[in-house]
């Protein structure tokens, strides 16, 4: 299927997690790696099915983002596919993408979204791909836009955590080519809003990888629990 999206819904205790683990097991059996966004500690080794654990063996990695950070740069330019070939994103594209993500999670209105867009755009001009959430905060603090103050009040905890660790050695390719690895992005310990914005930004990085290297014969399943 070209569209492999799947939603599993049900009351507590109805078997959602068991069903998901069964799907993961089938993927692992077929040498397909799976990426898990875990909000509730439900996919730690101690809570996984013994059958799934036995099949995975040592091919299991979990990263507790609150303490280890996540090794990507959400402000890195991605790829846009056009009829003329693949093009690198412009500063404006990155600024729009970041502003949309923050506006969606924090329910910002248009003026607040605009404040983020301008701050990201200006920070990218100055810092390029060395931009961080801290430099975003600096640009918002310098802004004449009154909405920047309300934006800062909402995203301050996220910036204080500085959850990203730019690491050029990290690659989604290593996970995909591990042939049956279970890679858990552990987001416990954060508020719901921070969990959601981290998921948004990490998914954009996965999307950019899949645009460059993905194909139907090597699926890259991920689940959000």
C-alpha positions, 0 to 999 in steps of 0.5 A, spaced: 500 500 500 502 507 498 498 509 504 500 505 510 497 510 516 494 506 521 490 508 527 489 504 533 484 507 538 480 504 544 479 504 552 484 503 557 486 495 557 483 494 551 489 491 548 492 497 544 499 496 546 499 489 545 496 490 538 502 494 537 507 490 539 504 484 535 505 489 529 512 491 531 514 483 532 512 482 525 516 488 522 522 485 526 521 478 523 521 481 516 528 485 518 524 492 518 526 497 523 521 500 527 521 507 530 517 508 537 515 515 540 514 513 547 510 518 551 508 514 557 514 509 558 510 503 555 516 501 551 521 500 556 525 493 556 521 491 562 514 492 559 515 489 552 513 482 551 518 477 552 516 474 545 518 481 542 524 481 547 527 475 545 526 476 537 529 483 538 535 481 542 540 486 542 537 490 536 534 494 541 536 502 542 532 507 547 534 514 548 531 518 553 531 525 550 530 529 557 537 527 559 541 525 553 538 530 548 536 528 541 542 528 535 539 532 530 538 540 528 531 542 527 533 548 523 537 544 518 535 545 511 531 540 508 530 538 501 524 540 496 522 535 490 520 539 484 519 537 477 526 540 476 529 536 481 531 536 489 532 543 491 535 545 498 530 549 502 530 556 503 531 560 510 523 562 509 521 555 508 525 553 514 522 559 518 515 557 515 515 550 517 518 551 524 512 557 525 507 552 523 509 546 528 509 551 534 503 554 532 499 547 531 502 545 538 501 551 542 495 554 538 498 560 537 494 566 533 497 569 526 501 574 530 504 569 534 506 565 528 509 571 525 513 573 531 516 566 530 517 566 523 521 572 523 525 570 529 527 564 525 528 567 519 533 572 522 536 567 526 538 563 520 541 569 516 545 570 522 547 563 524 545 558 519 545 551 521 548 553 527 542 556 530 539 553 536 533 554 540 537 559 544 538 563 538 531 563 537 529 565 544 535 571 543 531 573 537 524 573 540 527 577 546 530 582 541 523 583 537 519 589 537 513 585 535 509 585 542 506 577 540 514 575 541 513 576 549 507 571 549 511 566 545 517 566 549 512 565 555 510 559 552 516 556 549 521 558 555 521 551 558 522 548 551 528 552 550 531 551 557 531 544 556 535 545 549 533 538 547 537 537 541 544 535 540 546 537 533 550 531 531 553 530 524 554 522 526 547 521 527 543 518 521 536 515 520 540 510 515 543 507 520 537 505 523 533 503 517 539 499 515 540 495 522 535 490 519 530 489 524 532 494 530 527 497 535 529 504 536 525 508 542 525 515 542 523 516 550 519 522 551 517 521 558 519 527 563 516 532 559 510 536 559 505 534 553 506 540 549 513 539 549 512 532 547 508 534 542 513 539 539 519 534 539 515 529 536 513 534 530 520 537 529 523 530 529 518 527 524 520 533 520 527 530 520 525 523 518 520 526 513 526 529 510 530 523 510 525 519 507 524 524 501 532 523 499 532 516 501 526 512 502 522 508 497 517 503 497 521 497 498 524 499 504 519 502 509 520 506 515 515 504 520 514 509 526 509 509 531 507 514 536 504 511 543 
